[in-house]
Amino acid sequence: MLVSEYSFPHLIAAGDERRARELERRRVADERRAELATPARTRRAASRRSIRRTADRTVAGDCATA
């Protein structure tokens, strides 16, 4: 008698659930990756703004202590 996983419905269901979870994880990871992906030009501009903000805070802090 040949016995395989298809002889056990609970094994089939467990495999289906495992595949569904994996697909959902991949979908969420793809969405997050797309949200985080920004063009290099935008990243450079954001970096420049960050540098300016830091410089402004430093100058403001120096003036406050003087």
The 8 nearest C-alpha neighbors of each residue, nearest first, counted from 0:
[[1, 2, 3, 6, 4, 5, 7, 8],
 [0, 2, 3, 6, 4, 5, 7, 8],
 [3, 1, 6, 0, 4, 5, 7, 8],
 [4, 2, 5, 6, 1, 7, 10, 0],
 [3, 5, 6, 7, 10, 11, 2, 8],
 [6, 4, 3, 7, 8, 11, 10, 2],
 [5, 7, 4, 3, 2, 8, 10, 11],
 [6, 8, 5, 4, 9, 10, 11, 3],
 [7, 9, 11, 10, 12, 6, 5, 4],
 [10, 8, 12, 11, 7, 13, 14, 4],
 [11, 9, 13, 8, 12, 7, 14, 4],
 [10, 12, 8, 14, 9, 13, 15, 5],
 [11, 13, 9, 15, 10, 14, 16, 8],
 [14, 12, 10, 16, 15, 11, 9, 17],
 [13, 15, 17, 11, 16, 12, 10, 18],
 [14, 16, 12, 18, 13, 17, 19, 11],
 [17, 15, 19, 13, 14, 18, 12, 20],
 [16, 18, 14, 20, 15, 19, 13, 21],
 [19, 17, 21, 15, 16, 20, 22, 14],
 [18, 20, 16, 22, 21, 17, 15, 23],
 [21, 19, 23, 17, 18, 22, 24, 16],
 [20, 22, 18, 24, 23, 19, 25, 17],
 [21, 23, 25, 19, 24, 20, 26, 18],
 [22, 24, 26, 20, 25, 21, 19, 27],
 [25, 23, 21, 27, 22, 26, 28, 20],
 [24, 26, 28, 22, 23, 27, 29, 21],
 [27, 25, 23, 29, 28, 24, 22, 30],
 [26, 28, 30, 24, 29, 25, 31, 23],
 [27, 29, 25, 31, 30, 26, 32, 24],
 [30, 28, 32, 26, 27, 31, 25, 33],
 [29, 31, 27, 33, 32, 28, 34, 26],
 [32, 30, 34, 28, 33, 29, 35, 27],
 [31, 33, 29, 35, 30, 34, 28, 36],
 [32, 34, 30, 36, 31, 35, 29, 37],
 [35, 33, 31, 32, 36, 30, 37, 29],
 [36, 34, 32, 33, 31, 37, 30, 38],
 [37, 35, 33, 34, 32, 38, 31, 39],
 [36, 38, 35, 39, 41, 42, 34, 33],
 [37, 39, 41, 40, 42, 36, 43, 35],
 [40, 38, 42, 41, 43, 37, 44, 36],
 [39, 41, 43, 38, 42, 44, 37, 45],
 [40, 42, 44, 38, 39, 43, 45, 37],
 [41, 43, 39, 45, 40, 44, 46, 38],
 [44, 42, 46, 40, 45, 41, 39, 47],
 [43, 45, 47, 41, 46, 42, 48, 40],
 [46, 44, 42, 48, 43, 47, 41, 49],
 [45, 47, 43, 49, 44, 48, 42, 50],
 [46, 48, 50, 44, 49, 45, 51, 43],
 [49, 47, 51, 45, 46, 50, 52, 44],
 [48, 50, 46, 52, 47, 51, 45, 53],
 [49, 51, 47, 53, 48, 52, 54, 46],
 [52, 50, 54, 48, 49, 53, 55, 47],
 [53, 51, 55, 49, 54, 50, 48, 56],
 [54, 52, 56, 50, 51, 55, 57, 49],
 [53, 55, 51, 57, 52, 56, 58, 50],
 [56, 54, 52, 58, 57, 53, 59, 51],
 [55, 57, 59, 53, 54, 58, 60, 52],
 [56, 58, 60, 54, 55, 59, 61, 53],
 [57, 59, 61, 55, 60, 56, 54, 62],
 [60, 58, 56, 62, 57, 61, 55, 63],
 [59, 61, 57, 63, 58, 62, 56, 64],
 [62, 60, 58, 64, 63, 59, 57, 65],
 [63, 61, 65, 59, 60, 64, 58, 57],
 [62, 64, 60, 61, 65, 59, 58, 57],
 [63, 65, 61, 62, 60, 59, 58, 57],
 [64, 62, 63, 61, 60, 59, 58, 57]]
